[in-house]
Amino acid sequence: MQTAKIFFRVKNNDISSLKLDVYNLMTKTYIELGQKPSDEQIKLNSRLLYNDLIHYYGGMTMEEVSYIFEAGVRDGTDGSSCFLNVRQWSVWLKKHKTSEALLRQTNQLTMWDRYQRSQKQISLTINQAKLLK
């Protein structure tokens, strides 16, 4: 985990790269949803998301936020179609934050922790396979 990507620890020299990461996440999510907003709309929503992350979700990393957006796009548990807007990403982020807090209170592994462990295990498996060749 890169501490430079934790939103509440953003330093002046990291702001531009972090804003670019948020813009890229916004663009990627629009593509995943099959939406084609204008570049101006992507820029505006990126600024809004960046501000939300700074003010309300400061303990998350950019990698975790990306994971939340990917899960949100693919979730579809309510059966409705999804559009990317402030309300939608607020629902995704708040749902994640709340569920993670509940799991931590009961000393259970969070979904984020499970995801990170599975990614680490996949990486170890790939590295072992390379060594066997």
N, C-alpha and C positions, 0 to 999 in steps of 0.2 A: 504494500500500500504506500503510495507516495503522499507524504504529508503536505507537499506543495499543492495537492489537489483538494485538500480538505478546505471547504469553503470558509470556515471561520478563521482559518489561518492564512488567508490569502495576503500575500505581500504585494506591494505596488508593482514590482516587476513581473508578477505572475498574472495580473488581472487580464492583460490582453490575450495571453494564451488560454486562460480559462474561459474568457468570453468566446474565443474561437471554438473551444471544445463544446460549449453550450450551443453555438450556432450550428456546428456540425451535427450534434445530437438532434437538434430541431429539424434540420434538413433530412437526416436519415429517417427520423420518425415519420415525417410527411411522406417520404417515399414508401416506407413500409405500409402506411395506411392507404396509399394510392391517391393521395391528395396532391394538387398542383397549385399551391399558393404563389402569390407574387413574391419577388425577392424582398420587397419592402415589408410585406407581412411576416416573412421569416425573420427579418431583422428586428422588427418590433416585438414579436413573440419571444425571440431570443433574449432581448433586453428584459422583458417581463419575467421570463423564467430565471435568468441570472439574478435579478433582484429578489425573487421569491426564495431562491436557494441561499442567498446571502443572509436574508432576514429570518427565514423560518426553518431552514433545513441545514444549518451551518455545520453540523457534525457529520454530514455525509460526504463521501468522496465522489468525484466525477464518475468513477467506475461503478459505484453503487447506484448513482442516478441513472446511468445508462442501462443498468440491469433492471431497474424499476420501470423505465420506459419500455424496454423490450417485453417485459412481463405484462405490462399494461396493454400494449398493442395486441398481444396474443391471448389475453385473458378471456374476454367475451362471455363471462359467466352470466351477465344479465341479458344476453341475447340481442342486444342493440348494436347498431353500427357505432363506430367510434370516430370522432373528429377531434383533432388536436387543438385545444384552446386552454385558456387559463383554468377554467373549471375542471377540465379533464385531467390535466397534470396535477392539479391540487388534490383531486381524489386519489390518484395513483400514489403520490408522495405521502399523503396523510395516512392512507390505508397501510402502506409499507411501514411507516414510522410507528403507527399504533400497534400493528401486529408484532413487529420486532420487539417493542417495549414489553408487550405481554409475555412473549416467549422468554425474554431475559429475566423477567420477574420470577418465572418458574424454573429458572436455570436450564432451559432447553436451548438447543441449537436453533438459531434464527434461520430463515430461508436464505438470507445473504451469506451467513456462515456456511451453510450447506453448499451453496453455489460455489463459494471460494474453495472449499475442500474438494469438491468434485473437479473443479478446474485444475487444482494442484495435482490431484490423482491422475487426471488425463495427461498432464504434462510429464509426470514421473513415468507413466507407462510408455509414452512416446520416446522419452529419453532412454529408457531401458531397452526398448526395441532397437533403437539406433546403436546401442552398445553391443547388442548381440550380433549385428551384421558383420 
